[in-house]
Amino acid sequence: MNCAMIILNYNDSQRAWKLASRCQEFTSIDKVIIVDNKSDDNSAEYLLNMNCNGTVDVVLSPENNGFASGNNIGAKFAIDKYNPKFILFANTDTIFENDDVEACLKKLTSNRTLGLISMRMKDVKNNEERSSWKFKPFYEYLFSNFWIYRHFNYDKYTYNEFNDGFQYVDIIRGSFMLFKSEALIKANFFDENTFLYYEEDIISYRLRTINYKVGMLTDHFYIHNHVYSGKENYSFINYHLNRSLKYFLVKYYKINKLEEKLLDMAIFWGDIELRIINKLKLRKSNV
């Protein structure tokens, strides 16, 4: 088999099924696999009922251990059952075409050192969004805990200028990732010690250490149709964001004890700053 696609679902079964239904018609994709990451709605029942003819593989995770774990379940299932040369991971809220996948596969096939590829990303209003960025020095990760610093330096390490057709990058967005299977296996899959966030940074770092490169097609785009409910749990988000950042820096950047203490302090004061800013925004919205 040439290419298997993994769609990780959590409480978004209708969009997961819609994406799977579209992509199983692509000539570039041989098999679509949906992993339900222990959704707490009726996703599992819905997906199994929709898949009554068995054209899509639906895999039910026994528990939700996060993005990395759920995608690893799908990847290992695909490798054990189909042994594909390439594995595509796409979020339920992405939109792309067969030609886009074909172009990515062509580049992966022709470039021996390329292990992971993606495309530039737009929102549903056709505005280009941040799709790739560079590894930063430790002090940048440290200062980025503070809103004022982020406000003026958010795009400092973002790729905003692109070569014609293709270029190598450090890190690509996790919403669309197409791997050579051999590269993903040699990198030992995604690191399951994070629940959310920094999965892209970590897998890109792992690939670099085993001499695989990460690249981007600069003349192809996919749409990331973010849907926000307005009820996002920002405490949950901030907890996992901070936890994943610290894990990434300790495990992969191998920061020392002093740097770790400085990071803890920055995270602590950054959280306080964020709470104050959110309260001010709420107060202003209620005026």
C-alpha positions as CSV (number, residue, x, y, z in Angstrom):
1,M,0.0,0.0,0.0
2,N,1.2,3.5,-0.8
3,C,-0.6,5.9,1.5
4,A,-2.8,5.5,4.6
5,M,-4.6,8.4,6.2
6,I,-5.2,8.8,9.9
7,I,-8.0,11.0,11.2
8,L,-8.1,11.5,15.0
9,N,-11.5,12.2,16.4
10,Y,-12.6,13.6,19.7
11,N,-16.2,14.7,19.9
12,D,-16.2,15.8,16.2
13,S,-17.5,12.7,14.5
14,Q,-19.6,14.3,11.8
15,R,-16.6,16.3,10.4
16,A,-14.4,13.3,10.9
17,W,-16.7,11.2,8.8
18,K,-17.2,13.9,6.2
19,L,-13.4,14.2,5.8
20,A,-13.0,10.4,5.6
21,S,-15.8,10.1,3.0
22,R,-14.1,12.7,0.8
23,C,-10.6,11.4,1.1
24,Q,-11.4,7.7,0.5
25,E,-12.3,8.8,-3.0
26,F,-8.9,10.3,-3.6
27,T,-6.6,8.3,-5.9
28,S,-3.7,9.4,-3.7
29,I,-5.0,7.7,-0.6
30,D,-5.4,4.0,-0.4
31,K,-7.0,3.6,3.1
32,V,-8.6,6.0,5.6
33,I,-8.5,5.1,9.3
34,I,-10.5,7.0,11.9
35,V,-9.3,6.7,15.5
36,D,-11.9,7.8,18.1
37,N,-9.9,9.0,21.0
38,K,-12.5,7.9,23.7
39,S,-14.9,10.7,22.9
40,D,-17.4,11.4,25.6
41,D,-20.3,12.0,23.2
42,N,-21.9,9.5,20.8
43,S,-18.9,9.6,18.3
44,A,-18.1,6.0,18.5
45,E,-21.6,4.9,17.9
46,Y,-22.1,7.4,15.1
47,L,-18.9,6.4,13.3
48,L,-19.6,2.7,13.5
49,N,-23.1,3.2,12.2
50,M,-21.9,5.3,9.3
51,N,-19.3,2.7,8.5
52,C,-21.7,-0.1,8.1
53,N,-20.2,-1.1,4.7
54,G,-16.7,-1.1,6.2
55,T,-15.0,1.1,3.7
56,V,-13.2,3.1,6.4
57,D,-11.4,1.5,9.3
58,V,-12.8,2.8,12.7
59,V,-10.5,2.2,15.6
60,L,-11.7,2.8,19.2
61,S,-9.1,3.9,21.7
62,P,-9.8,2.5,25.1
63,E,-8.8,5.8,26.7
64,N,-7.9,9.4,25.8
65,N,-4.2,10.0,26.4
66,G,-4.0,12.9,24.0
67,F,-3.1,13.8,20.5
68,A,0.2,12.0,20.2
69,S,-1.1,8.8,21.7
70,G,-4.3,8.7,19.6
71,N,-2.3,9.3,16.4
72,N,0.2,6.6,17.3
73,I,-2.7,4.2,17.7
74,G,-3.8,4.9,14.1
75,A,-0.3,4.8,12.7
76,K,0.6,1.5,14.3
77,F,-2.7,0.0,13.3
78,A,-2.0,1.1,9.7
79,I,1.5,-0.2,9.7
80,D,0.5,-3.6,11.2
81,K,-2.4,-4.1,8.8
82,Y,-1.4,-2.4,5.6
83,N,2.3,-1.5,5.8
84,P,2.0,1.7,3.8
85,K,5.0,3.6,2.5
86,F,3.4,6.9,3.6
87,I,1.1,8.0,6.5
88,L,-1.0,11.1,6.4
89,F,-2.3,12.7,9.6
90,A,-5.1,15.3,9.1
91,N,-7.3,17.0,11.6
92,T,-11.1,16.7,11.3
93,D,-11.2,20.5,10.5
94,T,-9.0,20.5,7.5
95,I,-9.9,20.8,3.8
96,F,-7.6,19.8,0.9
97,E,-7.7,18.2,-2.5
98,N,-6.4,15.0,-4.1
99,D,-3.9,17.1,-6.1
100,D,-2.4,18.5,-2.9
101,V,-1.8,15.0,-1.5
102,E,-0.3,13.8,-4.8
103,A,2.1,16.7,-4.9
104,C,3.2,16.0,-1.3
105,L,3.7,12.3,-2.1
106,K,5.7,13.1,-5.2
107,K,8.1,15.3,-3.3
108,L,8.5,12.8,-0.5
109,T,9.2,10.1,-3.1
110,S,11.8,12.1,-5.0
111,N,13.7,13.5,-1.9
112,R,15.6,10.8,-0.1
113,T,16.3,12.8,3.1
114,L,12.8,14.3,3.4
115,G,10.8,12.5,6.2
116,L,7.8,14.9,6.7
117,I,6.0,17.3,4.5
118,S,3.1,19.7,4.7
119,M,1.7,22.7,2.8
120,R,1.0,26.3,3.6
121,M,-2.3,26.9,5.5
122,K,-5.2,29.3,5.2
123,D,-8.4,29.9,7.2
124,V,-11.9,29.7,5.6
125,K,-11.7,33.4,4.7
126,N,-8.6,32.7,2.6
127,N,-6.3,34.4,5.0
128,E,-2.9,32.8,5.3
129,E,-2.1,31.5,8.8
130,R,1.1,30.4,10.6
131,S,2.0,27.0,9.1
132,S,5.7,26.6,9.9
133,W,8.2,28.0,12.3
134,K,11.8,27.7,13.4
135,F,13.3,26.2,16.5
136,K,14.1,29.0,19.0
137,P,16.8,29.5,21.6
138,F,15.9,28.7,25.2
139,Y,15.5,32.4,26.2
140,E,12.9,32.9,23.5
141,Y,10.8,30.1,24.9
142,L,11.3,31.6,28.4
143,F,10.2,35.1,27.5
144,S,7.3,33.9,25.4
145,N,5.4,33.1,28.6
146,F,4.7,36.8,28.9
147,W,1.9,38.4,27.0
148,I,3.8,41.6,26.2
149,Y,6.7,39.8,24.8
150,R,4.5,37.5,22.7
151,H,2.5,40.5,21.5
152,F,5.6,42.1,19.9
153,N,7.5,38.9,18.9
154,Y,4.9,36.3,17.9
155,D,6.0,36.1,14.3
156,K,9.7,36.4,15.0
157,Y,10.4,32.8,14.3
158,T,7.6,32.2,11.8
159,Y,8.4,31.5,8.1
160,N,6.8,34.4,6.3
161,E,8.9,34.4,3.1
162,F,8.9,31.3,0.9
163,N,10.9,29.9,-1.9
164,D,9.2,29.0,-5.2
165,G,7.5,25.6,-4.9
166,F,9.3,24.0,-2.0
167,Q,11.5,24.7,1.0
168,Y,12.9,23.1,4.1
169,V,11.6,24.3,7.4
170,D,12.2,23.4,11.0
171,I,8.6,22.7,12.2
172,I,5.3,22.3,10.4
173,R,1.8,22.7,11.8
174,G,0.3,19.4,13.2
175,S,-3.1,19.7,11.4
176,F,-1.7,18.2,8.2
177,M,1.4,16.0,8.3
178,L,2.5,13.5,5.7
179,F,5.3,11.2,6.7
180,K,7.4,8.5,5.1
181,S,6.5,5.6,7.3
182,E,10.1,4.6,7.7
183,A,10.9,8.0,9.0
184,L,8.1,7.9,11.5
185,I,9.1,4.5,12.7
186,K,12.8,5.4,13.1
187,A,11.7,8.5,15.0
188,N,9.8,6.1,17.3
189,F,6.4,7.8,16.5
190,F,5.0,10.7,18.4
191,D,6.2,11.2,22.0
192,E,3.2,10.3,24.2
193,N,4.4,12.2,27.2
194,T,2.4,15.2,26.0
195,F,-1.3,15.4,26.0
196,L,-1.7,18.5,23.8
197,Y,0.7,21.0,22.2
198,Y,4.3,20.8,21.0
199,E,3.8,17.5,19.3
200,E,5.0,19.1,16.0
201,D,8.1,20.6,17.6
202,I,9.0,17.2,19.2
203,I,8.5,15.0,16.2
204,S,10.4,17.5,14.0
205,Y,13.2,17.5,16.6
206,R,13.2,13.7,16.6
207,L,13.4,13.6,12.8
208,R,16.3,16.0,12.8
209,T,18.3,13.9,15.2
210,I,18.1,10.9,12.8
211,N,19.0,13.0,9.8
212,Y,15.5,13.4,8.2
213,K,14.4,16.8,7.0
214,V,11.0,18.6,7.3
215,G,9.7,20.4,4.2
216,M,6.8,22.4,2.9
217,L,5.2,22.8,-0.5
218,T,4.9,26.6,-0.9
219,D,2.6,26.5,-3.9
220,H,-0.1,24.3,-2.3
221,F,-2.5,25.3,0.5
222,Y,-4.9,23.5,2.8
223,I,-7.7,25.1,4.8
224,H,-7.9,24.8,8.6
225,N,-11.5,25.4,9.4
226,H,-11.1,26.2,13.1
227,V,-14.4,26.1,15.0
228,Y,-14.5,27.7,18.4
229,S,-17.4,27.3,20.7
230,G,-16.8,30.3,22.8
231,K,-16.7,27.9,25.8
232,E,-13.0,26.9,25.6
233,N,-11.5,25.9,28.9
234,Y,-8.5,28.2,29.0
235,S,-7.2,26.8,32.3
236,F,-7.1,23.4,30.6
237,I,-5.4,24.8,27.5
238,N,-2.9,26.7,29.5
239,Y,-2.1,23.8,31.8
240,H,-1.3,21.5,28.9
241,L,0.5,24.2,27.0
242,N,2.9,24.9,29.9
243,R,3.3,21.3,30.8
244,S,4.2,20.3,27.2
245,L,6.6,23.3,26.8
246,K,8.5,22.3,29.9
247,Y,8.7,18.7,28.9
248,F,10.0,19.6,25.4
249,L,12.7,21.9,26.8
250,V,13.8,19.5,29.6
251,K,13.7,16.3,27.4
252,Y,15.0,17.6,24.1
253,Y,16.7,20.9,24.7
254,K,18.2,19.3,27.9
255,I,18.0,22.6,29.9
256,N,19.9,22.6,33.2
257,K,18.4,23.0,36.7
258,L,18.8,26.7,36.8
259,E,17.1,27.1,33.4
260,E,14.3,24.8,34.6
261,K,13.8,27.0,37.7
262,L,13.7,30.1,35.5
263,L,11.1,28.5,33.3
264,D,9.0,27.6,36.2
265,M,9.1,31.2,37.4
266,A,8.2,32.5,33.9
267,I,5.3,30.1,33.6
268,F,4.0,31.1,37.1
269,W,4.1,34.8,36.5
270,G,2.9,34.4,32.9
271,D,-0.2,32.6,34.3
272,I,-0.9,35.4,36.7
273,E,-0.4,38.0,33.8
274,L,-2.9,36.0,31.6
275,R,-5.5,35.8,34.4
276,I,-5.3,39.6,34.8
277,I,-5.6,40.2,31.1
278,N,-8.6,37.9,30.8
279,K,-10.3,39.6,33.7
280,L,-9.8,43.0,32.2
281,K,-11.1,41.8,28.8
282,L,-14.2,40.3,30.6
283,R,-14.8,43.5,32.5
284,K,-14.5,45.6,29.3
285,S,-16.9,43.3,27.4
286,N,-19.5,43.7,30.2
287,V,-19.3,47.5,30.2
